[in-house]
Structure formats: structure tokens, C-alpha cells
Amino acid sequence: MASVLSYESLVHAVAGAVGSVTAMTVFFPLDTARLRLQVDEKRKSKTTHMVLLEIIKEEGLLAPYRGWFPVISSLCCSNFVYFYTFNSLKALWVKGQHSTTGKDLVVGFVAGVVNVLLTTPLWVVNTRLKLQGAKFRNEDIVPTNYKGIIDAFHQIIRDEGISALWNGTFPSLLLVFNPAIQFMFYEGLKRQLLKKRMKLSSLDVFIIGAVAKAIATTVTYPLQTFGRHRLNPENRTLGSLRNILYLLHQRVRRFGIMGLYKGLEAKLLQTVLTAALMFLVYEKLTAATFTVMGLKRAHQH
């Protein structure tokens, strides 16, 4: 039984990783625009497409794909860990019965914590790489000079110490509410729809994936602004709750309550489309793989 569980979890993990890589590649330029909107406050352009046009004009046609490889490799590891943990825990806890919304939330949360602790160093490095060489309007941002993922790891450990790789772990742990809420709504909506019909169409999967992500992103967005964008190496203490509350307070004072949602439309557009496409690829791949496995098992018996 255990080998079947782990084998099935492995299928989910690979399908989740492939789904996320496919979706992120398609919508990557939207992420580039969002990151610039969030980080570079001196920018005049405020809409996603205007920022993208500016980046292409100033930095070349491939600039929206700057930092693609580190993001994709981090995302691949991250989603592999998340889907594997989520499905293993769920299989152990639910044991063949129907899961509940509460169980989905708890399993999603635990999977998120495991994922954050294992993959935070990758995200710290890839945010730095993604912003490297960008033309900033904000003079406070210190330019970096990394040759690639390995070199970035080496330089950060050498100059800032190994703990710098887990900088922002605390805000990232707060961010696990996002996938936990997303999976809870996704699994819940899927259960509701499957009561009415035998199987879900591609459009069903795409829509419930989009709805689940839209809810999760809107609820957790103010925290996300500070979760991964530690840009100044001097600003070492971002890991504390007091600092996050202070940053939220400062942003409200400067920009009003809507300042907490600065860049949300770019984020929503990108994450909702990416999540919807990811779930679609994930569902199709798992279904196809289990069909093949089912056929193999049938032949073996």
C-alpha cells in the first residue's frame, strides 16, 4: 500500500511540476511586469502592458523573459515538493474516504510550510537574478553581478552568510496561506462539481483553478508584497513580524489602504491565468498517467 501511495504521490508531484512550468513559461512576461511595478516605485507607467512595452523598448525583446531559468527551476522544485507532500499527507489522513474542506486547508498549510523551508533559498536567489540588470528608477537598489544560480548562491553565502538564504522565511511562511486557501477552494469546488457530473471538462478545471487562485491571491496579497522582495542586503531584519506590520503600516500611510493592493491587477491577471493553466495540465497529465498505470496493472494481474 505504501509503495502505491508514494508512486501515486510521485505522479501528482511530476504532473504538478510540469503543469506549473508550462503555465509559468506562457505567462512569464506578466510576472516580470508585476515585479517591476512592485519594486520600482519611481516608474511612471502603472499598467501591465505599458510596463512591458517600456521594458521591451529599453532593454530588448527578450527582457520580459529575464531570469526565466532560475524561476522555472525553483518553481519546478517548489511545486514538486508541494504536490508530493499535499497528496502523501492527504492519502495518509483521508485513507480512501472523502476529504473535507478543513482537512484540505490543514494539509495544504503543512505542505506549504515543508515547501517554504526546503525551497526558500532558491526563491531568494531567483528574485535577485530576475532583477539583475534591470534599469531601476529607484536609486536605493544595489546592483548585483551574479553569473548564474550557482554563482549567486556562492556570492550570497560568501558576502552575507548562509542565513541570508533563508531571509524572509517568516514572511514566506505567512504566504503558505495562499496555496492552502487555493487548494482548499480548488478541491472543494471540484468535489461539488463531481457530485453533479461524472468527470470535469477542461473548461471546468480551468475555471475552478482560476476562481480558487483569485480568492487566495486577493486575501493574501498585502503580505505577498513583502514576502520575497528583500532587495537591500543591509535590510537584514525583514524576517520579523514586527517589521512586516511596520511595512504594512508605512505603506498604508504613504499610499492609503489601496496601497496594500498596489500591483494587484497585474498579479491577479498573471497568477489566475497561470494557476488555471497549471491545474489544467496537472489534471490532464495525472489522468493520462493513471490510465496508463491502470492498463499496466490490469495486464500484470
C-alpha positions as CSV (number, residue, x, y, z in Angstrom):
1,M,0.0,0.0,0.0
2,A,2.8,2.4,1.0
3,S,4.6,1.9,-2.4
4,V,1.3,2.6,-4.3
5,L,0.8,5.7,-2.2
6,S,4.3,7.0,-2.9
7,Y,4.1,6.1,-6.5
8,E,0.8,7.9,-6.9
9,S,2.1,10.9,-5.0
10,L,5.1,10.9,-7.4
11,V,2.7,11.0,-10.4
12,H,0.9,14.0,-8.8
13,A,4.2,15.7,-8.0
14,V,5.6,15.3,-11.5
15,A,2.3,16.4,-13.1
16,G,2.1,19.4,-10.7
17,A,5.7,20.4,-11.6
18,V,5.2,20.1,-15.3
19,G,1.9,22.0,-15.1
20,S,3.4,24.9,-13.3
21,V,6.5,25.1,-15.6
22,T,4.3,25.1,-18.7
23,A,1.9,27.7,-17.2
24,M,4.7,30.0,-15.9
25,T,6.5,29.9,-19.2
26,V,3.4,31.1,-21.1
27,F,2.6,33.9,-18.6
28,F,6.2,34.8,-17.5
29,P,6.2,38.4,-19.0
30,L,3.2,39.3,-16.8
31,D,5.3,38.3,-13.8
32,T,8.2,40.5,-14.9
33,A,5.8,43.4,-15.2
34,R,4.3,42.8,-11.8
35,L,7.7,42.6,-10.1
36,R,8.8,45.9,-11.7
37,L,5.5,47.6,-10.6
38,Q,6.0,46.4,-7.0
39,V,9.7,47.1,-6.7
40,D,10.3,50.2,-8.8
41,E,8.1,52.8,-7.3
42,K,9.6,55.7,-9.4
43,R,8.1,54.2,-12.6
44,K,5.5,56.5,-14.3
45,S,3.7,53.6,-16.2
46,K,1.2,52.0,-14.0
47,T,-0.4,49.4,-16.2
48,T,0.9,46.0,-17.0
49,H,1.0,46.3,-20.8
50,M,2.6,49.8,-20.7
51,V,5.4,48.5,-18.3
52,L,6.0,45.5,-20.7
53,L,6.3,47.8,-23.7
54,E,8.7,50.1,-21.8
55,I,10.9,47.1,-20.7
56,I,11.0,45.8,-24.3
57,K,11.8,49.3,-25.7
58,E,14.5,50.0,-23.1
59,E,16.0,46.5,-22.6
60,G,15.3,44.4,-25.7
61,L,12.7,41.9,-26.9
62,L,13.7,39.1,-24.6
63,A,13.9,41.3,-21.4
64,P,10.4,40.2,-20.2
65,Y,11.9,36.6,-20.0
66,R,15.0,37.8,-18.0
67,G,15.6,35.3,-15.1
68,W,13.3,32.7,-16.7
69,F,15.6,29.7,-16.0
70,P,16.1,30.3,-12.2
71,V,12.4,30.9,-11.7
72,I,11.4,27.8,-13.7
73,S,13.9,25.6,-11.8
74,S,12.8,26.9,-8.4
75,L,9.1,26.6,-9.4
76,C,9.7,23.1,-10.6
77,C,11.3,22.0,-7.3
78,S,8.8,24.0,-5.3
79,N,5.7,22.5,-6.9
80,F,7.1,19.0,-6.9
81,V,7.6,19.3,-3.1
82,Y,4.2,20.9,-2.6
83,F,2.2,18.4,-4.7
84,Y,4.1,15.4,-3.3
85,T,3.6,16.5,0.3
86,F,0.0,17.5,-0.2
87,N,-1.0,14.2,-1.9
88,S,1.0,12.0,0.5
89,L,-0.4,13.7,3.6
90,K,-3.9,13.6,2.2
91,A,-3.7,9.9,1.3
92,L,-2.4,9.1,4.8
93,W,-5.1,11.2,6.6
94,V,-8.2,10.6,4.4
95,K,-7.5,6.9,3.7
96,G,-9.9,6.5,0.8
97,Q,-12.8,8.5,2.3
98,H,-14.0,11.8,1.0
99,S,-11.8,14.7,2.2
100,T,-13.3,17.8,3.8
101,T,-12.6,21.5,3.4
102,G,-11.0,21.7,6.8
103,K,-8.7,18.7,6.1
104,D,-7.7,20.2,2.7
105,L,-6.8,23.5,4.4
106,V,-4.6,21.8,7.1
107,V,-2.9,19.5,4.6
108,G,-2.3,22.5,2.2
109,F,-0.9,24.5,5.1
110,V,1.5,21.8,6.2
111,A,2.6,21.1,2.6
112,G,3.3,24.8,2.3
113,V,5.4,25.0,5.4
114,V,7.5,22.0,4.3
115,N,7.8,23.6,0.8
116,V,8.9,27.0,2.2
117,L,11.6,25.6,4.5
118,L,13.1,23.5,1.6
119,T,12.8,26.0,-1.2
120,T,13.3,29.5,0.2
121,P,17.0,29.7,-0.7
122,L,16.0,29.1,-4.4
123,W,13.5,31.9,-4.3
124,V,15.9,34.3,-2.6
125,V,18.4,33.7,-5.4
126,N,16.0,33.8,-8.3
127,T,14.4,37.1,-7.2
128,R,17.9,38.6,-7.2
129,L,18.7,37.1,-10.6
130,K,15.4,38.3,-12.1
131,L,16.1,41.9,-11.1
132,Q,19.7,41.8,-12.1
133,G,20.5,44.2,-15.0
134,A,17.1,45.8,-14.8
135,K,17.0,49.6,-15.3
136,F,15.6,50.9,-12.0
137,R,14.1,54.4,-11.4
138,N,14.8,53.8,-7.7
139,E,18.4,54.6,-6.8
140,D,18.4,52.8,-3.4
141,I,18.5,49.4,-5.1
142,V,22.1,48.0,-5.0
143,P,23.0,46.4,-8.4
144,T,24.3,42.8,-8.3
145,N,26.6,40.8,-10.5
146,Y,25.8,37.1,-10.5
147,K,26.8,34.7,-13.3
148,G,24.0,32.2,-12.7
149,I,22.3,30.2,-9.9
150,I,25.4,28.6,-8.5
151,D,27.4,31.8,-8.5
152,A,24.6,33.7,-6.9
153,F,24.5,31.1,-4.1
154,H,28.2,31.3,-3.7
155,Q,28.3,35.1,-3.5
156,I,25.4,35.4,-1.1
157,I,26.9,32.8,1.3
158,R,30.3,34.5,1.0
159,D,29.2,38.1,1.4
160,E,26.1,37.8,3.6
161,G,26.4,34.4,5.4
162,I,24.4,31.2,4.9
163,S,21.4,32.6,6.9
164,A,20.8,35.2,4.2
165,L,19.5,32.3,2.0
166,W,16.6,32.0,4.5
167,N,16.0,35.7,4.6
168,G,12.3,36.4,4.5
169,T,11.4,32.9,5.7
170,F,9.0,34.3,8.2
171,P,7.0,36.3,5.6
172,S,7.2,33.3,3.2
173,L,5.7,31.2,6.0
174,L,2.8,33.6,6.1
175,L,2.5,33.2,2.3
176,V,1.6,29.5,2.7
177,F,-1.9,30.6,3.4
178,N,-2.1,31.4,-0.3
179,P,-1.6,27.8,-1.7
180,A,-3.5,26.4,1.3
181,I,-6.6,28.6,0.5
182,Q,-6.2,27.9,-3.2
183,F,-6.1,24.1,-2.8
184,M,-8.9,24.2,-0.3
185,F,-11.2,26.1,-2.7
186,Y,-10.0,24.1,-5.7
187,E,-10.6,20.7,-4.0
188,G,-13.9,21.9,-2.6
189,L,-15.3,23.2,-5.9
190,K,-14.1,20.1,-7.6
191,R,-16.0,17.9,-5.1
192,Q,-19.2,20.0,-5.6
193,L,-19.0,19.7,-9.4
194,L,-18.2,16.0,-9.3
195,K,-21.4,15.4,-7.3
196,K,-23.3,16.7,-10.4
197,R,-21.3,15.0,-13.2
198,M,-19.1,12.0,-13.8
199,K,-15.9,13.9,-14.8
200,L,-14.8,17.5,-15.2
201,S,-14.2,19.1,-18.6
202,S,-11.1,21.1,-19.4
203,L,-13.1,24.3,-19.1
204,D,-14.4,23.3,-15.6
205,V,-10.8,22.7,-14.4
206,F,-9.6,25.9,-15.9
207,I,-12.5,28.0,-14.3
208,I,-12.3,26.4,-10.8
209,G,-8.5,26.7,-10.8
210,A,-8.8,30.4,-11.7
211,V,-11.5,31.1,-9.1
212,A,-9.6,29.3,-6.3
213,K,-6.4,31.3,-7.1
214,A,-8.3,34.7,-7.4
215,I,-9.7,34.2,-3.9
216,A,-6.4,33.1,-2.4
217,T,-4.4,35.9,-4.1
218,T,-6.8,38.7,-3.1
219,V,-6.9,37.5,0.5
220,T,-3.1,37.2,1.0
221,Y,-1.9,40.0,-1.4
222,P,-0.8,42.6,1.2
223,L,1.6,40.1,2.7
224,Q,2.9,39.0,-0.6
225,T,4.4,42.4,-1.4
226,F,6.9,41.9,1.4
227,G,7.3,38.1,1.2
228,R,10.0,37.8,-1.3
229,H,11.3,41.2,-2.3
230,R,14.2,41.7,0.1
231,L,16.3,43.8,-2.1
232,N,18.8,45.7,0.1
233,P,21.3,43.3,1.7
234,E,21.5,45.8,4.7
235,N,17.9,45.3,5.4
236,R,18.5,42.0,7.3
237,T,15.7,42.1,9.8
238,L,12.8,41.7,7.5
239,G,12.2,38.3,8.9
240,S,10.3,39.6,12.0
241,L,6.6,40.0,12.4
242,R,7.0,43.5,13.8
243,N,8.8,44.6,10.7
244,I,6.1,43.3,8.4
245,L,3.4,45.1,10.4
246,Y,5.6,48.3,10.3
247,L,6.0,47.9,6.5
248,L,2.2,47.4,6.1
249,H,1.6,50.5,8.3
250,Q,4.1,52.6,6.3
251,R,2.5,51.6,3.0
252,V,-1.0,52.5,4.3
253,R,0.3,55.9,5.5
254,R,2.0,56.6,2.2
255,F,-0.5,55.3,-0.3
256,G,-3.7,54.8,1.7
257,I,-5.4,51.4,2.2
258,M,-5.4,50.7,-1.5
259,G,-1.6,51.0,-1.4
260,L,-1.6,47.5,0.1
261,Y,-3.1,46.3,-3.2
262,K,-0.6,48.1,-5.4
263,G,0.1,46.0,-8.5
264,L,-2.8,43.6,-7.6
265,E,-4.3,43.7,-11.1
266,A,-1.0,42.7,-12.7
267,K,-0.6,40.0,-10.0
268,L,-4.2,38.7,-10.4
269,L,-4.0,38.6,-14.2
270,Q,-0.8,36.6,-14.1
271,T,-1.4,34.3,-11.1
272,V,-5.0,33.5,-12.0
273,L,-4.2,32.6,-15.6
274,T,-1.0,30.7,-14.6
275,A,-2.9,28.7,-11.8
276,A,-5.8,27.8,-14.1
277,L,-3.4,26.6,-16.9
278,M,-1.3,24.7,-14.3
279,F,-4.3,22.9,-12.8
280,L,-5.5,22.0,-16.4
281,V,-2.1,20.5,-17.4
282,Y,-1.8,18.8,-14.0
283,E,-5.3,17.1,-14.2
284,K,-4.7,16.0,-17.8
285,L,-1.3,14.5,-17.0
286,T,-2.4,12.7,-13.8
287,A,-5.5,11.3,-15.6
288,A,-3.4,10.1,-18.6
289,T,-0.7,8.6,-16.4
290,F,-3.2,6.8,-14.1
291,T,-5.0,5.5,-17.2
292,V,-1.7,4.0,-18.5
293,M,-0.8,2.7,-15.0
294,G,-4.3,1.2,-14.7
295,L,-3.8,-0.6,-18.0
296,K,-0.4,-1.8,-16.9
297,R,-1.8,-3.1,-13.6
298,A,-4.6,-4.8,-15.4
299,H,-2.0,-6.6,-17.6
300,Q,0.0,-7.6,-14.6
301,H,-2.9,-9.4,-12.8
